[in-house]
Amino acid sequence: MPLWFLRHGESEANEKGIYAGGGGNSPLTAIGREQARSAVAQLPEEISWIVTSPLIRAFDTAEIVRNALDDEIKLEVDDRVAEYDMGTLSGMPYRDVTIEDMVSQFGAENPAEFWLRVTSALDELLERNGTGLLVSHTGIARVFVARSQGLSPQEFRRVPVPKNGVPFLMA
């Protein structure tokens, strides 16, 4: 029951240096599609299932990987692994903003609710049989790492951002 994580390939929002979050459905760039194809070489051959966020940048990354591995692998969409909703920050240039300001000033998702949403999905995925792949976003990886380090939901954004298109073994 190993679970691998893959952050989507570079999106147009990444390229432009703007927040996309759960409210922005930014597509992959040509670099992002290449990152998805390159990620396949870093994954084990025995991937038996793939779960992805519904956001187009993650879904397209998952499809590219699935098609390169085996197009018979079932691709499942799970809304719980969509990116953190940054409210009205979506579409704005990157800047240093506290989680408190994200929620109070920009209408971002409550971090505790985001944490519960993500951990409920992660707990289920970690119990599955076979080797799986989760294709998702920065916030999802950050929650996984933050939880393993004993951090609180409000601290998940302190975890370093995983690189686009570079898989890692979650458990």
C-alpha positions in Angstrom: 0.0 0.0 0.0 2.7 2.6 -0.8 1.3 6.0 -1.8 3.2 8.3 -4.0 2.5 12.0 -4.4 3.0 14.1 -7.5 2.4 17.8 -7.6 1.0 18.9 -11.0 3.3 20.1 -13.7 3.9 23.8 -14.1 0.7 25.7 -14.7 0.1 29.1 -16.3 -0.4 30.6 -12.9 3.0 29.2 -11.7 4.6 30.6 -14.8 3.0 34.1 -14.2 3.8 34.1 -10.5 0.2 34.4 -9.4 -1.9 32.5 -6.9 -4.3 29.9 -8.4 -5.4 28.0 -5.3 -8.6 26.0 -5.4 -10.4 28.9 -7.0 -8.2 29.1 -10.0 -8.3 26.5 -12.7 -5.0 27.2 -14.4 -4.0 24.9 -17.2 -0.6 23.3 -17.7 2.2 25.0 -19.7 4.3 23.1 -22.2 6.9 22.8 -19.5 4.2 21.4 -17.1 3.3 18.7 -19.7 6.9 17.8 -20.1 7.4 17.6 -16.3 4.4 15.2 -16.1 6.0 13.0 -18.8 9.4 13.1 -17.0 7.8 12.2 -13.7 6.9 8.7 -15.0 10.6 7.6 -14.9 10.7 8.4 -11.2 7.6 6.4 -10.3 7.5 2.6 -9.7 6.1 0.5 -12.5 3.5 -1.1 -10.3 1.2 1.9 -9.9 -2.3 0.3 -9.7 -4.5 3.3 -9.1 -4.3 7.1 -9.4 -6.4 9.7 -7.5 -6.4 13.3 -8.7 -7.7 16.7 -7.9 -10.5 17.9 -10.1 -8.5 21.0 -11.0 -7.3 20.9 -14.6 -3.6 21.3 -13.9 -3.7 18.2 -11.7 -6.1 16.2 -13.8 -4.1 16.7 -17.0 -0.9 15.8 -15.2 -2.6 12.6 -13.9 -3.8 11.7 -17.4 -0.4 12.2 -18.9 1.2 9.9 -16.3 -1.5 7.3 -16.6 -1.2 7.2 -20.4 2.5 6.8 -20.1 2.3 4.0 -17.5 -0.8 2.1 -18.6 -4.0 3.7 -19.9 -5.9 0.8 -18.2 -5.1 2.2 -14.7 -8.2 3.7 -13.2 -8.1 7.5 -12.8 -10.3 8.7 -9.9 -11.2 12.3 -9.1 -11.5 13.3 -5.5 -12.7 16.8 -4.6 -11.1 16.6 -1.2 -7.6 16.8 -2.7 -8.4 20.1 -4.6 -6.0 22.9 -3.7 -6.5 25.2 -0.7 -9.0 27.9 -1.7 -7.3 31.2 -1.3 -10.4 33.3 -1.9 -9.9 36.6 -3.7 -6.1 36.1 -3.7 -6.6 33.7 -6.6 -5.2 35.5 -9.7 -3.1 38.0 -7.7 0.7 38.1 -7.7 2.5 36.0 -5.1 3.2 37.9 -1.9 3.9 37.1 1.7 0.5 36.8 3.4 -0.3 35.2 6.7 -2.9 32.4 6.9 -4.9 34.7 9.2 -4.9 37.5 6.6 -5.8 35.1 3.9 -8.9 34.1 5.8 -9.9 37.5 7.2 -9.0 39.8 4.3 -9.3 37.6 1.3 -12.0 35.0 2.2 -9.7 32.0 2.0 -10.7 28.6 3.2 -10.6 28.0 6.9 -7.3 26.1 7.6 -8.9 23.7 10.1 -11.6 22.8 7.6 -9.0 22.4 4.8 -6.9 20.2 7.1 -9.9 17.9 7.9 -10.9 17.7 4.2 -7.4 16.7 3.1 -6.6 14.4 6.0 -9.9 12.5 5.5 -8.8 11.8 1.9 -5.2 10.9 2.8 -6.3 8.5 5.6 -8.5 6.6 3.1 -5.8 6.6 0.4 -3.1 5.3 2.9 -5.4 2.3 3.7 -5.9 1.2 0.1 -4.3 -1.9 -1.4 -1.8 -1.7 -4.2 0.7 1.1 -5.0 -1.1 4.3 -5.6 -0.4 7.8 -6.9 -2.0 11.0 -5.7 -1.7 13.9 -8.2 -2.5 17.1 -6.5 -1.3 20.4 -5.2 1.1 22.2 -2.9 -1.4 22.6 -0.1 -2.2 18.9 0.0 1.5 17.9 0.2 2.0 20.5 2.9 -0.8 19.1 5.0 0.7 15.6 4.8 4.1 16.8 5.8 2.8 19.2 8.5 0.8 16.4 10.1 3.8 14.1 10.1 5.8 16.8 11.8 3.1 17.5 14.4 2.2 21.0 13.2 -1.2 22.5 13.5 -3.6 23.2 10.7 -2.7 26.9 10.9 1.0 26.0 10.3 0.6 24.0 7.1 1.8 26.9 4.9 5.2 26.8 6.7 6.1 23.6 5.0 8.3 24.1 2.0 6.6 23.9 -1.4 7.2 20.7 -3.3 8.6 21.1 -6.9 6.3 20.7 -9.8 6.4 17.3 -11.4 8.7 15.7 -8.9 7.1 12.7 -7.2 7.9 11.5 -3.6 6.9 8.6 -1.6 4.3 9.5 1.1 4.1 6.2 2.9 
